Amino acid sequence: MNSKNLLILGLFRNIIYFMSDIDTSTMRIDRNEYLGRLWNLRGKKLIKIVTGIRRCGKSTVLEMFRDGLLREGVSQEQIVFINFEDYEHKALRNPDNLYAHVKKLLTPKMNYLFFDEVQRVENFPEVVDSLYIRDNVDLYLTGSNSSLLSSEIATLISGRYVEIPMLPFSFKEFTGAVGMEAQLPSAYRLYVETSSFPYVLELLDTPQEIHAYLEGIYNTILVKDIIDRKRIADSRVFQRVTQFVFDNIGLELSPKKIADTLTSNGRKTDSKTIEKYVAALEESFIVYRAGRYNIKGREYLKSLEKYYVADIGLRNYMLGKKSMDVGHILENVVYLELRRRGYAVYVGKIDAMEVDFVAQDSQGNTYIQVAASVREPQTLQRELRPLQAIRDNYPKLLLTLDDDPEADYQGILRRNALQWLVEG
């Protein structure tokens, strides 16, 4: 990034500080989508659980919500906020200590309990359930591992919780944060070349520090959250698996394919080990899996899933920017955006062809193809063909980076992907 761009970014950031509701000391930017859900659920007799990859902003959102409660007149005595990653609260990771501590603090009024990274507490579901059944208790939890809602835990608090999945900044949030709403192509390049983690905004004027920051996140997730917790003996093979998945976003993968590739490269392993390792990556929200859906047969398939990473910056850190595959990176960004918008996302199969995404919600399906460019007639026809083979009347969309007017191909709408991303 040259000095001119850094100067422009610095000016944008200064404007944002004065014109938006940002705490400049911590670069806190409202995540309205998530805050809105918390406000809608306030006081409801449900345990609110915010899940997502480390450093995506879960703690900050809870802090913003807590500050909003204080502004509305809730007293400090009604709020208990505990971050279990903080060594100061190490003793409270013991369930008996935690229950006794919180019980002592409860008031006759509504009590708002915030437990940040609650998976650090031994047998936390029992404590949470015991507090949940008390009167005047409103519970909010965060966790950085999907085992937080494993079958055993989910059974214990079944019907008593709602999950709020959280991701790092969307492209729309990022462009607003850096003040580049009118410069979408430049903003997108910055977005995929740096990172979508919120704190990276503090480092845009020192880009050399972004690499070190992402290294810290990566090592914390792989070593602390996976290798140590899962007791993975061969950390080298595990890291090679991670690298392979990162390098093959948007491509069909199977445990056998990964195992065969690693074995042929001198790292002997087997499908069961690979399956365990990939599941661990999913549990830590560092990668997401898109299963396959047979559009004609209307059935979910159990093989050759695709994987996408939670942040392109982490992929750049691991693979280097030489692996900037424009098409697959855009596909990754679109996949995450669909998840943000509440869709269940699958890879579509129609005859021998593939549709990049089948996005499902209560209204039905939306079929989406993603391509860096379709200005070449052959490329356009190749991308349209799978959508044209679908005979139902659900929406069909072709998203590209081409800065061209929208077009309609007999019901298939071609749109600029960046415009679509900022509309969510």
DORO-883668 format. One record per residue (C-alpha): residue in three letters; x, y, z. Coordinates in steps of 0.05 Angstrom, whole numbers, plus 5000, padded with zeros to 4 digits. Example, Ala and Ser with C-alpha at 12.3 -4.5 7.8 and 13.67 -1.06 7.14 Angstrom:
aa = ALA	X = 5246	Y = 4910	Z = 5156
aa = SER	X = 5273	Y = 4979	Z = 5143
***
This chain:
aa = MET	X = 5000	Y = 5000	Z = 5000
aa = ASN	X = 5032	Y = 5066	Z = 4979
aa = SER	X = 5038	Y = 5129	Z = 5021
aa = LYS	X = 4983	Y = 5164	Z = 4982
aa = ASN	X = 4932	Y = 5109	Z = 4997
aa = LEU	X = 4953	Y = 5109	Z = 5070
aa = LEU	X = 4942	Y = 5184	Z = 5073
aa = ILE	X = 4873	Y = 5177	Z = 5042
aa = LEU	X = 4855	Y = 5122	Z = 5091
aa = GLY	X = 4879	Y = 5164	Z = 5149
aa = LEU	X = 4834	Y = 5221	Z = 5126
aa = PHE	X = 4775	Y = 5175	Z = 5119
aa = ARG	X = 4785	Y = 5148	Z = 5189
aa = ASN	X = 4788	Y = 5217	Z = 5218
aa = ILE	X = 4722	Y = 5235	Z = 5185
aa = ILE	X = 4690	Y = 5172	Z = 5211
aa = TYR	X = 4712	Y = 5188	Z = 5282
aa = PHE	X = 4676	Y = 5254	Z = 5281
aa = MET	X = 4614	Y = 5234	Z = 5242
aa = SER	X = 4593	Y = 5166	Z = 5269
aa = ASP	X = 4580	Y = 5132	Z = 5336
aa = ILE	X = 4650	Y = 5105	Z = 5346
aa = ASP	X = 4691	Y = 5099	Z = 5409
aa = THR	X = 4759	Y = 5121	Z = 5380
aa = SER	X = 4799	Y = 5091	Z = 5437
aa = THR	X = 4777	Y = 5021	Z = 5418
aa = MET	X = 4751	Y = 5032	Z = 5347
aa = ARG	X = 4683	Y = 5005	Z = 5367
aa = ILE	X = 4636	Y = 5008	Z = 5308
aa = ASP	X = 4563	Y = 4990	Z = 5317
aa = ARG	X = 4546	Y = 4921	Z = 5289
aa = ASN	X = 4473	Y = 4939	Z = 5280
aa = GLU	X = 4452	Y = 4871	Z = 5254
aa = TYR	X = 4475	Y = 4835	Z = 5317
aa = LEU	X = 4457	Y = 4891	Z = 5366
aa = GLY	X = 4387	Y = 4893	Z = 5335
aa = ARG	X = 4377	Y = 4819	Z = 5350
aa = LEU	X = 4400	Y = 4828	Z = 5422
aa = TRP	X = 4352	Y = 4886	Z = 5432
aa = ASN	X = 4295	Y = 4846	Z = 5401
aa = LEU	X = 4309	Y = 4788	Z = 5448
aa = ARG	X = 4319	Y = 4830	Z = 5511
aa = GLY	X = 4278	Y = 4804	Z = 5568
aa = LYS	X = 4255	Y = 4743	Z = 5530
aa = LYS	X = 4259	Y = 4679	Z = 5572
aa = LEU	X = 4314	Y = 4651	Z = 5527
aa = ILE	X = 4389	Y = 4643	Z = 5535
aa = LYS	X = 4421	Y = 4687	Z = 5482
aa = ILE	X = 4485	Y = 4654	Z = 5455
aa = VAL	X = 4531	Y = 4693	Z = 5408
aa = THR	X = 4579	Y = 4647	Z = 5372
aa = GLY	X = 4635	Y = 4659	Z = 5323
aa = ILE	X = 4710	Y = 4658	Z = 5309
aa = ARG	X = 4757	Y = 4692	Z = 5358
aa = ARG	X = 4764	Y = 4767	Z = 5350
aa = CYS	X = 4703	Y = 4775	Z = 5306
aa = GLY	X = 4673	Y = 4825	Z = 5355
aa = LYS	X = 4629	Y = 4783	Z = 5402
aa = SER	X = 4655	Y = 4815	Z = 5466
aa = THR	X = 4649	Y = 4884	Z = 5437
aa = VAL	X = 4577	Y = 4873	Z = 5416
aa = LEU	X = 4560	Y = 4850	Z = 5486
aa = GLU	X = 4595	Y = 4911	Z = 5515
aa = MET	X = 4556	Y = 4957	Z = 5468
aa = PHE	X = 4491	Y = 4924	Z = 5488
aa = ARG	X = 4509	Y = 4931	Z = 5562
aa = ASP	X = 4526	Y = 5005	Z = 5551
aa = GLY	X = 4458	Y = 5014	Z = 5517
aa = LEU	X = 4423	Y = 4984	Z = 5578
aa = LEU	X = 4460	Y = 5033	Z = 5623
aa = ARG	X = 4438	Y = 5091	Z = 5579
aa = GLU	X = 4366	Y = 5067	Z = 5585
aa = GLY	X = 4369	Y = 5071	Z = 5660
aa = VAL	X = 4389	Y = 5000	Z = 5680
aa = SER	X = 4433	Y = 5006	Z = 5742
aa = GLN	X = 4504	Y = 4978	Z = 5744
aa = GLU	X = 4482	Y = 4933	Z = 5801
aa = GLN	X = 4434	Y = 4897	Z = 5754
aa = ILE	X = 4490	Y = 4878	Z = 5706
aa = VAL	X = 4541	Y = 4822	Z = 5716
aa = PHE	X = 4594	Y = 4820	Z = 5661
aa = ILE	X = 4648	Y = 4766	Z = 5665
aa = ASN	X = 4701	Y = 4752	Z = 5613
aa = PHE	X = 4727	Y = 4682	Z = 5627
aa = GLU	X = 4788	Y = 4694	Z = 5584
aa = ASP	X = 4811	Y = 4745	Z = 5636
aa = TYR	X = 4859	Y = 4714	Z = 5687
aa = GLU	X = 4827	Y = 4756	Z = 5741
aa = HIS	X = 4765	Y = 4711	Z = 5735
aa = LYS	X = 4803	Y = 4646	Z = 5734
aa = ALA	X = 4771	Y = 4623	Z = 5799
aa = LEU	X = 4702	Y = 4633	Z = 5768
aa = ARG	X = 4717	Y = 4579	Z = 5716
aa = ASN	X = 4698	Y = 4532	Z = 5772
aa = PRO	X = 4623	Y = 4522	Z = 5767
aa = ASP	X = 4610	Y = 4523	Z = 5842
aa = ASN	X = 4649	Y = 4587	Z = 5851
aa = LEU	X = 4614	Y = 4619	Z = 5792
aa = TYR	X = 4544	Y = 4601	Z = 5816
aa = ALA	X = 4558	Y = 4626	Z = 5887
aa = HIS	X = 4589	Y = 4691	Z = 5861
aa = VAL	X = 4532	Y = 4708	Z = 5814
aa = LYS	X = 4477	Y = 4687	Z = 5862
aa = LYS	X = 4506	Y = 4736	Z = 5913
aa = LEU	X = 4501	Y = 4793	Z = 5863
aa = LEU	X = 4429	Y = 4782	Z = 5841
aa = THR	X = 4380	Y = 4839	Z = 5855
aa = PRO	X = 4304	Y = 4838	Z = 5861
aa = LYS	X = 4301	Y = 4874	Z = 5794
aa = MET	X = 4316	Y = 4845	Z = 5726
aa = ASN	X = 4389	Y = 4820	Z = 5725
aa = TYR	X = 4429	Y = 4820	Z = 5661
aa = LEU	X = 4483	Y = 4766	Z = 5662
aa = PHE	X = 4538	Y = 4769	Z = 5609
aa = PHE	X = 4585	Y = 4709	Z = 5606
aa = ASP	X = 4640	Y = 4720	Z = 5554
aa = GLU	X = 4675	Y = 4657	Z = 5527
aa = VAL	X = 4633	Y = 4614	Z = 5574
aa = GLN	X = 4663	Y = 4549	Z = 5547
aa = ARG	X = 4722	Y = 4563	Z = 5593
aa = VAL	X = 4677	Y = 4545	Z = 5652
aa = GLU	X = 4676	Y = 4472	Z = 5673
aa = ASN	X = 4607	Y = 4442	Z = 5665
aa = PHE	X = 4580	Y = 4510	Z = 5647
aa = PRO	X = 4512	Y = 4484	Z = 5622
aa = GLU	X = 4491	Y = 4464	Z = 5692
aa = VAL	X = 4508	Y = 4533	Z = 5720
aa = VAL	X = 4474	Y = 4568	Z = 5662
aa = ASP	X = 4412	Y = 4525	Z = 5669
aa = SER	X = 4408	Y = 4537	Z = 5744
aa = LEU	X = 4412	Y = 4612	Z = 5734
aa = TYR	X = 4363	Y = 4610	Z = 5676
aa = ILE	X = 4307	Y = 4582	Z = 5719
aa = ARG	X = 4313	Y = 4637	Z = 5771
aa = ASP	X = 4266	Y = 4697	Z = 5767
aa = ASN	X = 4290	Y = 4763	Z = 5738
aa = VAL	X = 4350	Y = 4734	Z = 5701
aa = ASP	X = 4366	Y = 4752	Z = 5629
aa = LEU	X = 4426	Y = 4711	Z = 5604
aa = TYR	X = 4475	Y = 4728	Z = 5548
aa = LEU	X = 4533	Y = 4682	Z = 5529
aa = THR	X = 4589	Y = 4682	Z = 5478
aa = GLY	X = 4633	Y = 4625	Z = 5454
aa = SER	X = 4688	Y = 4613	Z = 5403
aa = ASN	X = 4675	Y = 4540	Z = 5392
aa = SER	X = 4614	Y = 4505	Z = 5365
aa = SER	X = 4622	Y = 4450	Z = 5417
aa = LEU	X = 4589	Y = 4502	Z = 5461
aa = LEU	X = 4525	Y = 4475	Z = 5430
aa = SER	X = 4544	Y = 4402	Z = 5424
aa = SER	X = 4488	Y = 4352	Z = 5427
aa = GLU	X = 4497	Y = 4339	Z = 5501
aa = ILE	X = 4495	Y = 4413	Z = 5519
aa = ALA	X = 4439	Y = 4428	Z = 5470
aa = THR	X = 4398	Y = 4373	Z = 5502
aa = LEU	X = 4407	Y = 4403	Z = 5571
aa = ILE	X = 4383	Y = 4472	Z = 5550
aa = SER	X = 4340	Y = 4449	Z = 5492
aa = GLY	X = 4285	Y = 4499	Z = 5476
aa = ARG	X = 4315	Y = 4550	Z = 5523
aa = TYR	X = 4366	Y = 4584	Z = 5478
aa = VAL	X = 4374	Y = 4621	Z = 5413
aa = GLU	X = 4440	Y = 4623	Z = 5376
aa = ILE	X = 4465	Y = 4687	Z = 5343
aa = PRO	X = 4521	Y = 4667	Z = 5295
aa = MET	X = 4571	Y = 4723	Z = 5285
aa = LEU	X = 4623	Y = 4735	Z = 5231
aa = PRO	X = 4678	Y = 4787	Z = 5223
aa = PHE	X = 4661	Y = 4851	Z = 5184
aa = SER	X = 4618	Y = 4844	Z = 5123
aa = PHE	X = 4640	Y = 4883	Z = 5062
aa = LYS	X = 4585	Y = 4933	Z = 5076
aa = GLU	X = 4609	Y = 4943	Z = 5148
aa = PHE	X = 4681	Y = 4949	Z = 5124
aa = THR	X = 4666	Y = 5002	Z = 5071
aa = GLY	X = 4626	Y = 5042	Z = 5122
aa = ALA	X = 4682	Y = 5037	Z = 5173
aa = VAL	X = 4736	Y = 5062	Z = 5125
aa = GLY	X = 4690	Y = 5113	Z = 5092
aa = MET	X = 4696	Y = 5084	Z = 5022
aa = GLU	X = 4623	Y = 5074	Z = 5005
aa = ALA	X = 4633	Y = 5112	Z = 4939
aa = GLN	X = 4696	Y = 5073	Z = 4920
aa = LEU	X = 4673	Y = 5001	Z = 4922
aa = PRO	X = 4727	Y = 4970	Z = 4877
aa = SER	X = 4783	Y = 5002	Z = 4918
aa = ALA	X = 4748	Y = 4983	Z = 4983
aa = TYR	X = 4739	Y = 4911	Z = 4960
aa = ARG	X = 4813	Y = 4905	Z = 4943
aa = LEU	X = 4831	Y = 4932	Z = 5012
aa = TYR	X = 4780	Y = 4885	Z = 5044
aa = VAL	X = 4809	Y = 4821	Z = 5014
aa = GLU	X = 4882	Y = 4842	Z = 5018
aa = THR	X = 4880	Y = 4861	Z = 5092
aa = SER	X = 4826	Y = 4827	Z = 5135
aa = SER	X = 4754	Y = 4831	Z = 5157
aa = PHE	X = 4771	Y = 4826	Z = 5232
aa = PRO	X = 4747	Y = 4891	Z = 5265
aa = TYR	X = 4812	Y = 4909	Z = 5300
aa = VAL	X = 4850	Y = 4911	Z = 5233
aa = LEU	X = 4819	Y = 4980	Z = 5223
aa = GLU	X = 4868	Y = 5004	Z = 5276
aa = LEU	X = 4926	Y = 4977	Z = 5236
aa = LEU	X = 4911	Y = 5002	Z = 5166
aa = ASP	X = 4963	Y = 5056	Z = 5172
aa = THR	X = 5015	Y = 5004	Z = 5194
aa = PRO	X = 5001	Y = 4947	Z = 5146
aa = GLN	X = 5063	Y = 4909	Z = 5168
aa = GLU	X = 5029	Y = 4898	Z = 5235
aa = ILE	X = 4968	Y = 4865	Z = 5203
aa = HIS	X = 5008	Y = 4803	Z = 5187
aa = ALA	X = 5031	Y = 4798	Z = 5260
aa = TYR	X = 4960	Y = 4808	Z = 5285
aa = LEU	X = 4932	Y = 4754	Z = 5240
aa = GLU	X = 4989	Y = 4708	Z = 5260
aa = GLY	X = 4967	Y = 4716	Z = 5333
aa = ILE	X = 4895	Y = 4699	Z = 5316
aa = TYR	X = 4915	Y = 4639	Z = 5274
aa = ASN	X = 4962	Y = 4611	Z = 5326
aa = THR	X = 4912	Y = 4621	Z = 5382
aa = ILE	X = 4858	Y = 4583	Z = 5344
aa = LEU	X = 4902	Y = 4527	Z = 5318
aa = VAL	X = 4945	Y = 4517	Z = 5380
aa = LYS	X = 4901	Y = 4537	Z = 5439
aa = ASP	X = 4832	Y = 4521	Z = 5412
aa = ILE	X = 4847	Y = 4459	Z = 5371
aa = ILE	X = 4915	Y = 4426	Z = 5378
aa = ASP	X = 4918	Y = 4431	Z = 5454
aa = ARG	X = 4843	Y = 4421	Z = 5467
aa = LYS	X = 4836	Y = 4363	Z = 5419
aa = ARG	X = 4904	Y = 4334	Z = 5439
aa = ILE	X = 4927	Y = 4329	Z = 5367
aa = ALA	X = 4992	Y = 4291	Z = 5367
aa = ASP	X = 5018	Y = 4308	Z = 5297
aa = SER	X = 5011	Y = 4384	Z = 5293
aa = ARG	X = 5050	Y = 4386	Z = 5227
aa = VAL	X = 4999	Y = 4342	Z = 5191
aa = PHE	X = 4942	Y = 4383	Z = 5222
aa = GLN	X = 4973	Y = 4448	Z = 5196
aa = ARG	X = 4982	Y = 4417	Z = 5127
aa = VAL	X = 4908	Y = 4398	Z = 5127
aa = THR	X = 4891	Y = 4469	Z = 5146
aa = GLN	X = 4935	Y = 4497	Z = 5091
aa = PHE	X = 4903	Y = 4449	Z = 5040
aa = VAL	X = 4832	Y = 4470	Z = 5059
aa = PHE	X = 4851	Y = 4543	Z = 5056
aa = ASP	X = 4884	Y = 4534	Z = 4988
aa = ASN	X = 4823	Y = 4499	Z = 4959
aa = ILE	X = 4765	Y = 4544	Z = 4978
aa = GLY	X = 4707	Y = 4534	Z = 4931
aa = LEU	X = 4731	Y = 4467	Z = 4906
aa = GLU	X = 4700	Y = 4399	Z = 4921
aa = LEU	X = 4737	Y = 4363	Z = 4977
aa = SER	X = 4731	Y = 4298	Z = 5014
aa = PRO	X = 4772	Y = 4269	Z = 5071
aa = LYS	X = 4799	Y = 4215	Z = 5024
aa = LYS	X = 4820	Y = 4267	Z = 4972
aa = ILE	X = 4858	Y = 4307	Z = 5025
aa = ALA	X = 4889	Y = 4244	Z = 5056
aa = ASP	X = 4912	Y = 4218	Z = 4988
aa = THR	X = 4943	Y = 4286	Z = 4970
aa = LEU	X = 4980	Y = 4292	Z = 5035
aa = THR	X = 5004	Y = 4220	Z = 5032
aa = SER	X = 5030	Y = 4229	Z = 4961
aa = ASN	X = 5068	Y = 4290	Z = 4986
aa = GLY	X = 5103	Y = 4250	Z = 5041
aa = ARG	X = 5054	Y = 4262	Z = 5099
aa = LYS	X = 5022	Y = 4194	Z = 5110
aa = THR	X = 4952	Y = 4199	Z = 5140
aa = ASP	X = 4883	Y = 4170	Z = 5132
aa = SER	X = 4811	Y = 4193	Z = 5119
aa = LYS	X = 4788	Y = 4185	Z = 5191
aa = THR	X = 4844	Y = 4230	Z = 5216
aa = ILE	X = 4828	Y = 4282	Z = 5163
aa = GLU	X = 4754	Y = 4280	Z = 5179
aa = LYS	X = 4771	Y = 4293	Z = 5253
aa = TYR	X = 4818	Y = 4351	Z = 5235
aa = VAL	X = 4769	Y = 4385	Z = 5188
aa = ALA	X = 4713	Y = 4379	Z = 5239
aa = ALA	X = 4759	Y = 4413	Z = 5290
aa = LEU	X = 4769	Y = 4471	Z = 5241
aa = GLU	X = 4694	Y = 4477	Z = 5233
aa = GLU	X = 4683	Y = 4476	Z = 5308
aa = SER	X = 4728	Y = 4536	Z = 5316
aa = PHE	X = 4691	Y = 4574	Z = 5261
aa = ILE	X = 4755	Y = 4584	Z = 5221
aa = VAL	X = 4724	Y = 4546	Z = 5162
aa = TYR	X = 4652	Y = 4534	Z = 5140
aa = ARG	X = 4625	Y = 4475	Z = 5101
aa = ALA	X = 4575	Y = 4479	Z = 5044
aa = GLY	X = 4541	Y = 4413	Z = 5032
aa = ARG	X = 4513	Y = 4392	Z = 4964
aa = TYR	X = 4440	Y = 4395	Z = 4943
aa = ASN	X = 4409	Y = 4358	Z = 4885
aa = ILE	X = 4362	Y = 4411	Z = 4854
aa = LYS	X = 4322	Y = 4363	Z = 4811
aa = GLY	X = 4316	Y = 4309	Z = 4864
aa = ARG	X = 4308	Y = 4359	Z = 4921
aa = GLU	X = 4354	Y = 4320	Z = 4965
aa = TYR	X = 4416	Y = 4335	Z = 5006
aa = LEU	X = 4478	Y = 4297	Z = 4985
aa = LYS	X = 4532	Y = 4272	Z = 5033
aa = SER	X = 4596	Y = 4276	Z = 4992
aa = LEU	X = 4644	Y = 4326	Z = 4961
aa = GLU	X = 4628	Y = 4387	Z = 5003
aa = LYS	X = 4661	Y = 4454	Z = 4993
aa = TYR	X = 4696	Y = 4495	Z = 5046
aa = TYR	X = 4703	Y = 4570	Z = 5056
aa = VAL	X = 4746	Y = 4609	Z = 5105
aa = ALA	X = 4720	Y = 4659	Z = 5157
aa = ASP	X = 4769	Y = 4713	Z = 5135
aa = ILE	X = 4809	Y = 4721	Z = 5071
aa = GLY	X = 4864	Y = 4756	Z = 5111
aa = LEU	X = 4878	Y = 4692	Z = 5149
aa = ARG	X = 4883	Y = 4656	Z = 5082
aa = ASN	X = 4932	Y = 4709	Z = 5057
aa = TYR	X = 4973	Y = 4700	Z = 5121
aa = MET	X = 4979	Y = 4625	Z = 5111
aa = LEU	X = 4987	Y = 4622	Z = 5035
aa = GLY	X = 5013	Y = 4690	Z = 5016
aa = LYS	X = 4980	Y = 4738	Z = 4967
aa = LYS	X = 5006	Y = 4697	Z = 4908
aa = SER	X = 4945	Y = 4654	Z = 4920
aa = MET	X = 4896	Y = 4710	Z = 4907
aa = ASP	X = 4848	Y = 4671	Z = 4862
aa = VAL	X = 4799	Y = 4727	Z = 4846
aa = GLY	X = 4740	Y = 4683	Z = 4828
aa = HIS	X = 4744	Y = 4637	Z = 4888
aa = ILE	X = 4757	Y = 4694	Z = 4936
aa = LEU	X = 4694	Y = 4729	Z = 4911
aa = GLU	X = 4657	Y = 4664	Z = 4918
aa = ASN	X = 4682	Y = 4659	Z = 4990
aa = VAL	X = 4658	Y = 4731	Z = 5005
aa = VAL	X = 4590	Y = 4717	Z = 4975
aa = TYR	X = 4583	Y = 4652	Z = 5014
aa = LEU	X = 4596	Y = 4688	Z = 5081
aa = GLU	X = 4548	Y = 4744	Z = 5062
aa = LEU	X = 4492	Y = 4693	Z = 5048
aa = ARG	X = 4504	Y = 4663	Z = 5117
aa = ARG	X = 4501	Y = 4733	Z = 5148
aa = ARG	X = 4434	Y = 4744	Z = 5115
aa = GLY	X = 4407	Y = 4681	Z = 5148
aa = TYR	X = 4408	Y = 4632	Z = 5091
aa = ALA	X = 4425	Y = 4559	Z = 5094
aa = VAL	X = 4476	Y = 4553	Z = 5038
aa = TYR	X = 4490	Y = 4493	Z = 4994
aa = VAL	X = 4526	Y = 4477	Z = 4930
aa = GLY	X = 4475	Y = 4459	Z = 4877
aa = LYS	X = 4476	Y = 4399	Z = 4830
aa = ILE	X = 4434	Y = 4401	Z = 4767
aa = ASP	X = 4447	Y = 4342	Z = 4721
aa = ALA	X = 4522	Y = 4341	Z = 4710
aa = MET	X = 4528	Y = 4416	Z = 4723
aa = GLU	X = 4539	Y = 4455	Z = 4786
aa = VAL	X = 4506	Y = 4518	Z = 4814
aa = ASP	X = 4553	Y = 4555	Z = 4860
aa = PHE	X = 4501	Y = 4567	Z = 4914
aa = VAL	X = 4431	Y = 4546	Z = 4932
aa = ALA	X = 4411	Y = 4596	Z = 4986
aa = GLN	X = 4351	Y = 4571	Z = 5026
aa = ASP	X = 4305	Y = 4607	Z = 5074
aa = SER	X = 4231	Y = 4605	Z = 5092
aa = GLN	X = 4213	Y = 4635	Z = 5024
aa = GLY	X = 4247	Y = 4579	Z = 4986
aa = ASN	X = 4310	Y = 4577	Z = 4943
aa = THR	X = 4354	Y = 4629	Z = 4910
aa = TYR	X = 4403	Y = 4604	Z = 4859
aa = ILE	X = 4469	Y = 4641	Z = 4852
aa = GLN	X = 4528	Y = 4637	Z = 4805
aa = VAL	X = 4592	Y = 4676	Z = 4821
aa = ALA	X = 4646	Y = 4695	Z = 4771
aa = ALA	X = 4701	Y = 4747	Z = 4770
aa = SER	X = 4681	Y = 4768	Z = 4699
aa = VAL	X = 4633	Y = 4745	Z = 4645
aa = ARG	X = 4651	Y = 4795	Z = 4591
aa = GLU	X = 4677	Y = 4738	Z = 4547
aa = PRO	X = 4615	Y = 4707	Z = 4512
aa = GLN	X = 4639	Y = 4636	Z = 4526
aa = THR	X = 4647	Y = 4650	Z = 4600
aa = LEU	X = 4578	Y = 4682	Z = 4603
aa = GLN	X = 4546	Y = 4622	Z = 4570
aa = ARG	X = 4583	Y = 4574	Z = 4616
aa = GLU	X = 4558	Y = 4611	Z = 4678
aa = LEU	X = 4487	Y = 4617	Z = 4653
aa = ARG	X = 4479	Y = 4545	Z = 4631
aa = PRO	X = 4468	Y = 4513	Z = 4700
aa = LEU	X = 4417	Y = 4567	Z = 4719
aa = GLN	X = 4381	Y = 4558	Z = 4653
aa = ALA	X = 4373	Y = 4484	Z = 4668
aa = ILE	X = 4333	Y = 4498	Z = 4731
aa = ARG	X = 4258	Y = 4494	Z = 4716
aa = ASP	X = 4227	Y = 4524	Z = 4778
aa = ASN	X = 4210	Y = 4598	Z = 4788
aa = TYR	X = 4255	Y = 4616	Z = 4845
aa = PRO	X = 4303	Y = 4676	Z = 4836
aa = LYS	X = 4366	Y = 4664	Z = 4795
aa = LEU	X = 4426	Y = 4711	Z = 4802
aa = LEU	X = 4494	Y = 4718	Z = 4769
aa = LEU	X = 4543	Y = 4760	Z = 4809
aa = THR	X = 4607	Y = 4787	Z = 4779
aa = LEU	X = 4659	Y = 4841	Z = 4790
aa = ASP	X = 4644	Y = 4871	Z = 4722
aa = ASP	X = 4625	Y = 4944	Z = 4728
aa = ASP	X = 4570	Y = 4938	Z = 4676
aa = PRO	X = 4496	Y = 4955	Z = 4675
aa = GLU	X = 4450	Y = 4901	Z = 4703
aa = ALA	X = 4424	Y = 4852	Z = 4652
aa = ASP	X = 4367	Y = 4801	Z = 4650
aa = TYR	X = 4375	Y = 4736	Z = 4612
aa = GLN	X = 4305	Y = 4707	Z = 4610
aa = GLY	X = 4296	Y = 4713	Z = 4685
aa = ILE	X = 4369	Y = 4707	Z = 4705
aa = LEU	X = 4392	Y = 4773	Z = 4733
aa = ARG	X = 4465	Y = 4793	Z = 4725
aa = ARG	X = 4489	Y = 4842	Z = 4777
aa = ASN	X = 4552	Y = 4874	Z = 4802
aa = ALA	X = 4573	Y = 4834	Z = 4863
aa = LEU	X = 4599	Y = 4894	Z = 4903
aa = GLN	X = 4533	Y = 4931	Z = 4896
aa = TRP	X = 4497	Y = 4868	Z = 4918
aa = LEU	X = 4543	Y = 4860	Z = 4978
aa = VAL	X = 4531	Y = 4930	Z = 5005
aa = GLU	X = 4455	Y = 4923	Z = 5000
aa = GLY	X = 4451	Y = 4870	Z = 5054
***
